[in-house]
Amino acid sequence: MGLKRLTLVNSMQSDTLQKFIFICSAKSCSKNGSEEVKSALKAYIKSNGLKKEALIVKTKCMDFCKSGPNVVSNGQLYHKVSVKEAKEILRELLRD
Ligand code: FES
């Protein structure tokens, strides 16, 4: 299972190392704005030519429903993420 997952991630990469931001898209987080956060990040990535560097991944419930929208980036879990905060999380991820 672990090897298959690594193979899948590797096949999605081209010549640069792509980084991932995970956004909960389950019911509570969606109600609290996760779809807006996801759309804003995707638009930011597209308008800044970052498609090879960053990928937004929708997830199922992370079990922190009262604190959504929940975002995971670089091993960190962020709660109640606004669009502005999500862009900062993405910029920070790409600086690493
Ligand atoms: S709905 Fe997002 S953590 Fe549960």
Boltz pocket constraint, residues with backbone or C-beta under 6 A from the ligand:
constraints:
  - pocket:
      binder: B
      contacts: [[A, 24], [A, 25], [A, 26], [A, 27], [A, 28], [A, 29], [A, 30], [A, 60], [A, 61], [A, 62], [A, 63], [A, 64], [A, 65], [A, 66], [A, 68], [A, 70]]
      max_distance: 6.0
